[in-house]
Amino acid sequence: MDMKISFNPIYSPQFKSSSSFYKTQEGKEIGTFTWFFRQDLDWKRFIEYQTELFKNKDNVNIVQFGASDGTEAYTYLMSFFEYADEKDIAKFCPIEAYDIKESMVKMASDGYINISSTDKENMDKLGINWEKSFRLAKTEPYYNNTTLYLTKSRLKQRVNFNHGDMFQILPTLKDESNTILLCRNCLGYFDDTPQKIYQFIKTVSEVLKKDSLFVTGNLEAEIPYIESFLRQSNFEPVMRNVFKKL
Ligand SMILES: C[S@@+](CC[C@H](N)C(=O)[O-])C[C@H]1O[C@@H](n2cnc3c(N)ncnc32)[C@H](O)[C@@H]1O
């Protein structure tokens, strides 16, 4: 198993665990960059919107591609606790999170996460009490001289971390108009192959039924044809980087 996580010294110490680059078998360079409350999604508005949209559903399936080290899934949960009623979380869980980078999936599954000082400052500014969700790890098996945190069960038990390739998993998804598919800052790495992106979005539109949501990030927004593919495939933008199937 691939257990080595390399740091990009340019971005350390800000990003640490989430600053690795790796090459795919095809030689494509992929980054695992992520951070808490990434600003390309209005988390408060998103939580309020999805809560209202799915208010009559018993279950909502949250599927997350390109989960990286778990930061994004945990941001979703902490946002929910902050901006919605915590007692309603059960119907949105567990989040099924996938990443193709095995070492990240292993670390997230083991409950370890690196929280940078920038992350902590940003969460403090947002009034998020992150210490309710993470505690300092006494031992850490992944890095030397790096302080890691352990994710507490209020978050950890609500996410399943899976190793998998989104291009293969996507066609197997089943939707009953109750899915939130997060695919944020991953498709952007495939901008040299618009056909691959088009095929992916076409499959998203076949899999997702009316009212389900497809959520992208800034990497996707920087590639103008992604939004046109989405519109052609029957998706309507409902807020920045959030598209609803018509
Ligand atoms: C830049 S990170 C984005 C992390 C997070 N979604 C965010 O927006 O902060 C991209 C992630 O996508 C993952 N990834 C790239 N290709 C993938 C694939 N084919 N299937 C699943 N994950 C993939 C990478 O390993 C990496 O962790």
The ligand as an ORCA input file, in Angstrom:
! r2SCAN-3c Opt
* xyz 0 1
  C      -7.560     19.431     -4.511
  S      -8.187     18.042     -3.644
  C      -9.803     18.601     -3.252
  C     -10.190     18.269     -1.858
  C     -11.576     18.772     -1.433
  N     -12.610     18.240     -2.273
  C     -11.626     20.274     -1.426
  O     -12.265     20.871     -2.307
  O     -11.032     20.887     -0.540
  C      -8.487     16.862     -4.962
  C      -8.677     15.447     -4.453
  O      -9.252     14.649     -5.509
  C      -8.689     13.365     -5.449
  N      -8.863     12.685     -6.742
  C      -8.260     12.968     -7.917
  N      -8.685     12.124     -8.872
  C      -9.589     11.301     -8.292
  C     -10.375     10.227     -8.763
  N     -10.304      9.800    -10.038
  N     -11.212      9.617     -7.909
  C     -11.289     10.014     -6.600
  N     -10.548     11.022     -6.087
  C      -9.712     11.671     -6.923
  C      -7.233     13.645     -5.089
  O      -6.566     12.507     -4.572
  C      -7.365     14.788     -4.083
  O      -7.398     14.311     -2.749
*
